[in-house]
Amino acid sequence: MRLRVDDRGRALMRVVPQSRHRNVNGLVHGGFLMGLVDQSLFYGPALLSASAAVNSVTLEAGTQFLAPVEIGRPVDVIVEVMRETGRMIFMRGTIEQDGALAATFSGITRKVRTAGGGQ
């Protein structure tokens, strides 16, 4: 998995799906893509310097599948933070393959107080 921030201030996560991520139709399984969405709700804000992003829990994640994703070709998960409050981070994003839109998603995470008294 490769992570970076693009010139538009969005976090990008790139992964190449393997045969173990295949569904019965020979395409990338939707559950694998939803797992990537959930990961992006933490990696994205962390890359974009949102405070306490790693110490968060998912409150909501919604995914809309628009096109199939093929095995063996890079998949880009692009996430942007729409708003961050003292306790919540609101995000939206897309899943793309070869520049073609395959899915959209949105998510909300809640920052968790740490034992040391942080958020």
C-alpha positions in Angstrom: 0.0 0.0 0.0 1.3 3.5 -0.9 0.1 6.6 0.8 0.6 10.3 -0.3 -1.1 13.7 -0.4 -1.9 15.1 -3.8 -1.6 18.7 -5.0 -5.3 19.3 -4.2 -4.9 18.5 -0.5 -6.5 15.0 -0.7 -5.0 11.8 0.7 -4.4 9.0 -1.7 -4.0 5.3 -0.8 -3.0 3.0 -3.7 -3.2 -0.8 -3.5 -3.0 -3.5 -6.1 -5.7 -6.1 -5.5 -4.5 -9.7 -5.6 -6.3 -12.9 -6.6 -7.2 -13.5 -2.9 -9.4 -10.4 -3.1 -11.5 -11.9 -5.9 -15.2 -12.5 -5.7 -17.1 -15.4 -7.4 -17.3 -13.2 -10.6 -13.6 -12.9 -10.9 -13.6 -9.2 -9.9 -12.5 -7.4 -6.7 -14.8 -8.3 -3.8 -16.9 -5.4 -2.5 -16.0 -6.3 1.1 -12.4 -5.8 0.2 -13.2 -2.3 -1.2 -15.2 -1.5 1.9 -12.3 -2.5 4.1 -10.1 0.0 2.1 -12.8 2.7 2.7 -12.6 2.1 6.4 -8.8 2.2 6.4 -8.9 5.4 4.4 -11.0 7.1 7.1 -7.9 6.8 9.4 -5.0 7.0 7.0 -6.5 10.0 5.2 -6.9 12.4 8.1 -3.5 11.2 9.5 -1.8 12.1 6.3 -3.6 15.4 6.1 -2.5 16.2 9.7 -6.0 16.0 11.3 -5.4 15.9 15.1 -6.1 12.6 16.8 -7.1 10.8 13.6 -5.4 7.5 14.6 -7.2 7.5 17.9 -10.6 7.4 16.4 -13.5 5.0 15.8 -15.7 4.7 12.8 -19.2 6.0 13.5 -20.6 5.8 9.9 -19.3 4.6 6.6 -21.4 4.5 3.4 -20.3 3.2 0.0 -21.9 3.4 -3.4 -20.5 1.0 -6.0 -20.6 2.4 -9.5 -18.4 0.1 -11.6 -16.5 -3.2 -11.2 -12.8 -3.2 -10.1 -10.4 -5.6 -11.7 -7.8 -7.8 -10.1 -4.1 -7.0 -10.6 -4.5 -3.3 -11.6 -3.8 -0.4 -9.1 -6.8 1.0 -7.2 -6.7 4.5 -5.8 -8.7 5.4 -2.7 -8.9 9.2 -2.5 -10.2 10.8 0.7 -10.7 14.4 1.7 -11.6 15.8 5.1 -14.7 18.0 4.8 -14.8 19.1 8.4 -13.1 18.4 11.7 -14.5 19.4 15.0 -13.2 18.7 18.5 -14.5 15.2 18.5 -15.5 14.3 14.9 -14.0 14.1 11.5 -16.3 14.1 8.4 -14.9 12.8 5.1 -15.8 11.9 1.6 -14.0 10.1 -1.1 -13.8 8.0 -4.3 -12.3 4.7 -5.4 -10.8 4.8 -8.9 -9.1 2.4 -11.2 -7.1 3.8 -14.2 -8.8 7.2 -13.6 -12.3 5.7 -13.9 -14.7 6.1 -11.0 -15.6 2.8 -9.4 -17.2 3.9 -6.1 -17.9 6.9 -3.9 -18.0 6.9 -0.1 -18.5 9.1 3.0 -17.6 8.5 6.6 -17.5 10.0 10.0 -15.1 9.1 12.7 -15.1 10.0 16.4 -12.0 10.9 18.3 -11.4 8.8 21.4 -9.9 10.1 24.6 -6.6 8.4 25.3 -5.5 7.1 28.7 -3.0 10.0 28.9 -5.8 12.6 28.7 -5.5 13.5 25.0 -8.6 13.9 22.8 
